Structure formats: structure tokens, C-alpha cells
Amino acid sequence: MFDRSSDLPQNAHDPVSELLMGMRLRGASYGRLQLTPPFGIRFPAGPEARFHFVARGKVFLRAPGEADRPLGCGDAVLLPRGDVHEIVTGPNTQMRDYESYTRKPLCSDVAAVEACIKSADRESDTLIFTGRMEFELDTLHPLVGLMPQIMSVGALIGRQPELMPLLGAMEREMAEERVGSAGILARLADVIAASIVRGWVECGCGDATGWIEALRDPRLGRVIAALHREPGRNWTLADMAQEMGSSRSVFAKRFVEVTGVTPQRYVLALRMRLAEQWFRRDKLAIDTAARRLGFGSQAAFARAFKRIVGEPPGKTRKKPAAGGMENARRNGASGGHPIGISE
């Protein structure tokens, strides 16, 4: 949803914005829910982000460690790490797992869930559009681990009034059920979810520290952005120091102080996590990944991959694509080392 055609002149030299423009958010599946209160839905933890939009009714979002969050008509939330959570209409509502509902396909990737009393007033039904969304992060997965558990569109309306027509369009599409509405709802959900992420970044990434702090360092951020831009380049300590505009000793000391690892270790882990995503998502050939990342031999690449990831590249390549997102989420949220680096 973000690309290099984005017009962000005020952040043109900001490494955070530069890396953000390389991120994609792709919808994996969606559901149009029509439910008669009272109800409670439990959404399990998963590797993808979870998006919810309330088109009619009032519910509460519950998540571990968070106060119940009221959601009303026009509210949208994104749970970037896909943590377990519940949507309920009241405090003592009987819970039901989302996966237990019967789904009726509406179009590609969109299904309808109806658990409503047909004889009742249909205007009292609650309408919710929900979606699983996958971050196509490339070298960016540290960013997801730094995001808050729940991100709301409400915090953005003052700064991004252009979101109001999008939310209004979602509300109308949900209520009117016009021809093609399911596909339109899916695309609107993608745009709104991406806008929530962009708004968080533009507001300074909240109280996130560590990797974000490194990016905000004017000179060090320039180096990290360059590493992520050209992960396959044969980076030497001298090259990185030159990018920062300092001596090798000053650069190395500053890098370790902010990131917690040496520059060489950071580059190696960056390459291996990128290769891991290529294998899971694209099933890229191992020798191709090795060449792209600047390794002289497949054997040397395989040894480095196993040391960082913990298993041979061939084993990773055979795993389902969604598993890579779970690793990206877990590694990004690891705290001390921003890209899943272990010393």
C-alpha cells in the first residue's frame, strides 16, 4: 500500500519514511459479519495482522493487557501482530470462536458470516467487516514488532481528514450490499489499514525506541537505510563508516551503542532474514538467494543461514508461506535485537 511514488516531501530525507515506502500490506482474507446481539467472538492469535471495521452497532474490543475498547459505527482498528482478542457486545456474553462460524463465499477472498435472528428487526443487527492482512515486509519486519498492540483510525482523523470519506464509503457498502461491494470493501480495508500504519509512523512511532532510535539518528539512520536498500552489497566497515561520515572506530562504537550488535552482525542477520522471507513467500531457489545477497558460494550462504535462522535453507523453503510472517512477527518483537539477531 506504500510505494516509492508516495508524495512525502516533508520526510524526503527521513530514513524511517524511506524504509516505510518499501512496505506492502496485502489482504489475505476478509469476512462480512452480520450478527444479532448479544454475541462474543474470539479471534485466535495468528501470523497476520487483523483489521476490524464497525459499520453498524456498538461492540467492545478486548485484548490481553488492554482495557475494553468501545467501537461504534465508523470505527476501524488494526492489530498489527495478530494477537488473540475478542469482540463482544457486553460484559457477560457467551464466547464463540470466529473459525466456528459458517461462511458463505461472496467473491474471491471475501466470505459472509450471518448469525442473526431472521424474524427480528434487521436494523438492530451489528455489521462488521474483518480481515486478515499480511505485511510484505522485505527487510522491514522490525517495524511491526515496535507497533502498539491495537492501532485505531480514530487517532488519525484530526490529522488525516481524507479518511472520513473512505470510512463513509465502507459504511455505505456494508449497509447497501450492492453488486461488487465485497471486493470494494476489501480494497477500502487495505487502504484504511495502511493509512493507520502510516499515521503511526508520521506521528513519530509512539514511544518506540531501539531500532527506531537508530533510524532517527541523522547520520546512523543514513547507514541503516543504505544497508536495507542494498543488502547484497559487499559492505565493509570502511564503507559503512564513510556512509556515516566518520572514522571506522567512531562508527562501530556508535552502532553497537544504539543497536546492541556489531555492524557486521547486523548486515548478516538482515541478509538471512530477507532470505528467509524469500524462501517462505516466493520459494526462491537457494543459489539465487545466495547470489542476490553477495555470497560467493551456496555452501557459505547455507552455513550462515543455519547459524542465524537455526535451520538449513532447504528446510525453511519447504514450509508454508504464512509461517514466515510468524517468524517475522516474533523476531521483530524480540526487543533487544531488532531483526532477530542472536549473539
N, C-alpha and C positions, 0 to 999 in steps of 0.2 A: 504494500500500500504506500510505501515511501519509495521514491526513486530519485535519481540524480537530476530530474527535470524540476524537482520541487524548488519553489522560489523562496529561499530563506536568506535574503541579503544581510539581515542583521546578524546572522550566525555563520556567515560565509567562511570565517577562519576559526570556527569553534570545532575542535576535534569530536566532541560529543555529537554535534549535528552532522558532521561528516560521516561518522560511523552509522548514525541513525538512518541516513539516506540509503544505506546498503541493506536495510532490513525489509523483510516482507512478512505480511500477516495473511495467511491463506485459510479460508474456511474449510473445515473437514466435513462437518455435518451440521444440520440445523433441525429444529423442531418448532412447529406452531402448536402451542398448548392452549386448549380451551377447557377450563376446569370450573366446576361449581364448588364454591366454598361450603364447608371448611375443608381444607386439604393441607397436606405437608409432603413435600418432595425432597428426597435425599439424593444429591448428586455425588457420586464417588470421586475420589481423587483420581486424576488421570494425567497423561503426559502432555495433553494440550491445554491451552487456555480455555476458559469458559466465559461466554458472554450471555447476558440476560437483558431483555427489554420488556417493560411492562406497558402494554397498550390499553389495558382496562383493569380496574380493580386496585386493591391495596394488599400488599403482602409484606413479609419481613424476611430479610436475608440473614441467616445465621451461619457463622463460621467460627472455628476454634480460636479462642483468644480475642474475639471481637464482640462488641455489644451488638444486639439485634439492630439491624439497619432497615428502617421503613422504606419501601419502594412503592411509588404510586404511578399514576398514568404519566407516561413520557420519560420515566426514569430508565437509565441504562447503566449497567455495571460490567466491569471486566475483572475476572480473576486470572491474572496472567500466568500463575503457576499451577492452575487447575487443582487447587486444594479441595478437600472434601467440604461440602457446605449443604445447607438446606434452605428451601423456600417454603414458608409457612404462612397461614392466614391468622394464626393465633397461638397462644402460649401452650395449650394442651392438645394440639392437633395430632391425630394419628399419622405416623410417617409411612411413606411408601417409596421404595427405590425407583428412581427415574427409569432404569432399564426394564422394570417390570411392566410398564405401560405398553399397550398395543399401539403400533404405529401404522399409519396409512400413508404410503408414498404420495407426495404431491407433485414433485418433479425431482430431477437429479439432486441428491444430497439434502433434500428437504422432505420431512415427514410430518404428518398431523397426529396429534395426540388429543383425544377427546375423552374426558371423564366428567360429563355433565349430566344433569337431570333434564331429560328432554322436555318434560312437562312444565318445568319451572320457567320463570321469566329469564329468557336468554341474555337480557341486558345485565343481569346480575353475575353472569359468568366472568371469570378472570381470564384475560388474554395475555399470554406471554410468548415472546419469541426467544428461543435459546439457541446457542450454537457452540460447537467445539471448534477452536481455531488454533492453527499451528503456526508458530513463529518459524519462518525460514531464516535462520539467524546467521548462517555462514560463520563469520568469526566474531559474532556479536553476542553470543549467549551469556556473557557475564551480566549484561544489562537486565535480563529477565530476573535473575536471582536477586537483584537490588530493588526491584519494584515492590510496592506495598502489596499485601495480600488481596486487597479489594481496591479497585480504582473506579471512581464514579464520574459520569458525564456531568453531574450537577456542579462539580467544582470548576468546570470549564466554561459554563455558559456565559459568564461575565466577560471572559477573555476571548471566547470564540462564538459570538452570536450567530455565525453562519451554521452552527449545528442545529439551531432551532428548526429550520425548515426540514432538515433531514429527519429529526425526531418526529416532526409532524407528519412527514410522508410515511414513516414506519407505522405510525398510529392509524393513519387512514387505510393503508394497505391491509393491516391486520383486521380492521373493522369491516371493510367492504368486500374482501375476498374476491377481487377482480381477477380476470384472466391474466395469468402470468405473475400474480402477486407473490407467490412463493419465491421465485427467482429474484425478483426485485428486492424483497425483504432480505434475502441472503446478501446481496451486494450492498445494501444500505448498512446492514450489520457490520460488514467488513470495514466500511469507511468510518463508521462511528467508533468502532473498537480501535482502529488505527489512530484516529484523532485523539482518543483518550490517552494512548501511549505518547503521542507527540506532545500533547499538552503537559504531561508529566515531565518530559524532558525539557520543554521550553520553560517550565517553572523551576528548573534547577535540580530536578531529580530528587525532590524532597530532602530528606536528611541522609541520603546515601553517601557513603564515604568510600575509602579504599580505591577501587578501580576508577570510580568517577572522580575522586580527588586527583588521581594521577592524570586523568584526561584534562582536568581543569587547570593543571599546572601549565602555563603558556608554552614553556619550552619542552617539558617532558611529554605533554599531550601531543605535541607535534611528532615526536618519535613514535609513540604508541599508535597514532593514526597511520603513520607510514608503514609500520610493521603489519598492521591489519590490512592495509591497502596492497602490500606486496609481500605476502607471507612466504612466497617461494624464492625470494631474492637471497643471495648468499650474504646475509647480514654479518658483518664483523663488528666487534666492539668499537673500532675506529669509525665505521660507517654510522653507527647509532650516535656516537658522541658528536660527530660532525653535524648530524641532523639536529641535535640539541644545541649545537654551537658552544661546546665546552670540551675540556680535556677528557680523556677516557676515564681517569680516576674519579673526577668530579661527577661525570655522568653515571658511572657504575654505582657510586655511593648513593646518589640521589635516587636512582631507580630502585635499589634494594630498600631504601628507607620508605618509599611510598608504596611499592607493590608487594614487598615481602619476599621477592625472589630475584635471582640474578637475571640480567637481560638475556643471556644465552638460554637459560631455563625457560624463560617466558616465551621466547621465539619457538623453542622446540615444542612446548606444550600447545601453543597456538596452532602450529602445523598439524600436530597429531589430532587435536580436537576437530580441526577442519576436515582432516582426512576421515575421521570417524563419521562425521555427518555425510560426507560424500558416499561412503560405503553404505550407510544405512538408508539414506534417502534416494541416492541415484544409482546405487550398485556399481559404482565406478570401478574399473579394473585397477588392481593393486599397482601394477607397473606405471599406469597413467598417473595415479596419485603421487607416486614417488617422484616422477619427472616434474610434475607441476610444483612440487614442494622443494625442488632443488636437490634431491638426493642423487648421488652418483650411481647407486645400485639399489635394487629392490631388497636385497638382503639387509643392507644398512637401514633402510626405511623400516623394514619389518621389525628389526631389533628395537629401534627407537619407539615404534608404535606400541609394542608389547610392554616396554618399560613404562610408558606414560599411561596408556589406556588399561593395561592389565591383562590383555589377551591378544592373540595374533590377529592381524588384519583380516585374514580369511574367515575367521570365526565371526568377527563383527559384521563382515559383509553379508553373511547368511541370515542375519537377524532381521525381523520385520522393521519397516521404516519408522514406525511410531516409537520404537524403543530408543532411537537416537534422541528424540525430544525429551524423554525421561532423563537420560543421562545429561543432556544439556541443562535441563532444569536443576538437577541435583548438583552438577558441577558449578553452575552459575551461582547457586545459593550456598556454596561451601564456606563463604565468609572470608577466611584468611587468604586463600589463594584464588584470584579472580577467574581463572579459567581451568580450574580443576587440577592444579599443579600439586604434586606431592614430592617432597624432597626425599 
